[in-house]
């Protein structure tokens, strides 16, 4: 009988895509895979589209500045833990792999209470609150960055695996990506995105550069705003019908494998999963760390890429500055500079993180 594995995580694509990368490996090994996420999070759409059975569990965190939110958050976790235990009695999992987000807590608690081993994967250089909590009783904790090992409890097995990248990200060809987006083969493509929820500051700064960008001969821009910022960004851009032929705006993009395969350069936040996928394609990048990330971990994530010359690191406070403008126009117009950054990015490409994580999970199966 094949082994059964539940993957859990939610909130952002940064938790979901590494889980889907692991799912590909597990299924190739003959395992059955389920996914537990929040009922209305992006995982509720992305995971079923990937052909993986999905179960939704309510969860929420709490605001430390407002202690009255704590009882409600705890009550939701307890209720969802009971529901997850009922679900486990039905599907009988052999292991749970937690990728972060509050929904991981009740699913991991249900696993602990029913004797199912839990493996944690932390994508960032600073461990998130949910993963910190789950790690205390985990069978193993897997990390993208060695720096996060200080958060792993003493006595818990700790393995640096890197951050898994879906096979589609590396398999998709440039030609397939260009065909999907409708971008000419001989065009230069700049992709702008701020993670699955978007980034208002990046949207505003790049939108203000529209005329300069479109003045670059043969340049196309794919600008992924985040769904909540789509209308505001469209209004800022005020694209004419002619400009829309080269400046493509979208609220969200489920086909990031095709989008990255088509890209010549990117402007992005520096979340761990975005970085892993950018690195896997060796795309020259301008990285703008989210300044309010826990312990400024997006800056830590990006530092090695900037130091190697594979990326330019720009502070969020410098968005809209002349330095940012020159950086974007430079990466968009200078093919020689992009080629140099591409070579530097190749030197940072990680080993097969999905295979490493798969080995750890297989070793922990009940």
Protein Blocks (a to p, Z undefined) as FASTA:
>chain_A
ZZddddddehiaklmmmmmmmmmmmmmnopacdddddfkbmklmmmmmnopacddddddd
ddfklmmlmmmmmmmmmmmmmmmmmmmmmnopabdcdebdjklmmmmmmmmmnopacddd
dfbfbdcfklmmmmmmgfbdcdfblklmmmpcghiacddebjaddfklmmpcfklmmmmn
opafkbccddddebjnopfklmmmmmmmmmmmmmpghiacdddebjklmmmmmmmnopaf
klmmmmccdfbdfklmlmmmmpmbdcddfbfklmmmmmmnopacdddddfkbghhlmmmm
mmmmmmnopaccddfklgoiaklmmmmmmmmmmmklmmmmmmmmmmmpccdfklmmmmmm
mmmpZZ
